[in-house]
Amino acid sequence: MKLTFSPGSPFARKVRIAAIELGLIDKIELVAASVAPTQPNEAYSHDISPLRKLPALILDDGHVIVDSYVIVEYLDELAGHRLIPVSGPARWQVKSEHSMIQGMTDAMLLCRYEVGVRPKELLWQKWVDDQWDRAWQGLTRFEKHPDILTRPLDVAQIALVCTLGYADFRFPDCGWRKAFPNLDAFHEKMLQRPSVKISVPPKG
Ligand SMILES: N[C@@H](CCC(=O)N[C@@H](CS)C(=O)NCC(=O)O)C(=O)O
């Protein structure tokens, strides 16, 4: 299998961590891909996904699975369902929390694109502030929600550590550690896992 990848992507990191935790990483080749708003990549659009987003998992038979959550779900099925509960209230809790965290990460990414990619004269600061507030309110919610911080590893926790790592990577002065001491402790604990430590985004 091949995974389209970028070391700074919180979504690609989620899949990488999950693959390591599930013992499947040796079956996956990480393939660097260049996708960004306003930079058409026709080969990617044609061969992998018209949405031009990474990660995507290209199976050995050529089928493509898109969206980090769907890829993790696929890997989790291969490995015997260890990161996403199969049924019952726990399943819906993990899936719903994951969706919330995914939305927070999307909001941070939109801020990054608005500030780092959009021409300065077109910057809409109020919109950036609104997106950032969604991510921040989400962190506030999980700070007060100790269950996710302590239970056995699942996809929502992996997504959360990737969101925090992305905040460090793109918004190093945002002050999340000071504002959210429980999340800070969770992040430190997660960093003890080799999968999380090895995948920290590069500085800069
Ligand atoms: N819902 C998608 C989001 C993926 C995503 O937004 N990836 C970013 C990289 S971090 C991307 O490919 N951006 C390129 C673009 O939007 O043009 C997932 O979870 O895989």
The ligand as an SDF file (V2000), in Angstrom:
LIG
                    3D

 20 19  0  0  0  0  0  0  0  0999 V2000
  -10.8350   15.4340    5.6950 N   0  0  0  0  0  0  0  0  0  0  0  0
   -9.5300   15.2470    5.1140 C   0  0  0  0  0  0  0  0  0  0  0  0
   -8.7230   16.5390    5.2000 C   0  0  0  0  0  0  0  0  0  0  0  0
   -7.3880   16.4030    4.4890 C   0  0  0  0  0  0  0  0  0  0  0  0
   -6.7000   17.7480    4.2800 C   0  0  0  0  0  0  0  0  0  0  0  0
   -7.2920   18.8410    4.4030 O   0  0  0  0  0  0  0  0  0  0  0  0
   -5.4040   17.6720    3.9710 N   0  0  0  0  0  0  0  0  0  0  0  0
   -4.6410   18.8540    3.6640 C   0  0  0  0  0  0  0  0  0  0  0  0
   -3.1910   18.6840    4.1130 C   0  0  0  0  0  0  0  0  0  0  0  0
   -3.0240   18.7920    5.8470 S   0  0  0  0  0  0  0  0  0  0  0  0
   -4.5930   19.0410    2.1640 C   0  0  0  0  0  0  0  0  0  0  0  0
   -4.4540   18.0750    1.4540 O   0  0  0  0  0  0  0  0  0  0  0  0
   -4.6880   20.2810    1.6890 N   0  0  0  0  0  0  0  0  0  0  0  0
   -4.5710   20.5920    0.3070 C   0  0  0  0  0  0  0  0  0  0  0  0
   -5.6380   21.5410   -0.1600 C   0  0  0  0  0  0  0  0  0  0  0  0
   -6.6100   21.7600    0.5690 O   0  0  0  0  0  0  0  0  0  0  0  0
   -5.4690   22.0540   -1.2780 O   0  0  0  0  0  0  0  0  0  0  0  0
   -8.8120   14.0970    5.8360 C   0  0  0  0  0  0  0  0  0  0  0  0
   -9.0750   13.8940    7.0200 O   0  0  0  0  0  0  0  0  0  0  0  0
   -8.0160   13.3740    5.2010 O   0  0  0  0  0  0  0  0  0  0  0  0
  1  2  1  0
  2  3  1  0
  2 18  1  0
  3  4  1  0
  4  5  1  0
  5  6  2  0
  5  7  1  0
  7  8  1  0
  8  9  1  0
  8 11  1  0
  9 10  1  0
 11 12  2  0
 11 13  1  0
 13 14  1  0
 14 15  1  0
 15 16  2  0
 15 17  1  0
 18 19  2  0
 18 20  1  0
M  END
$$$$
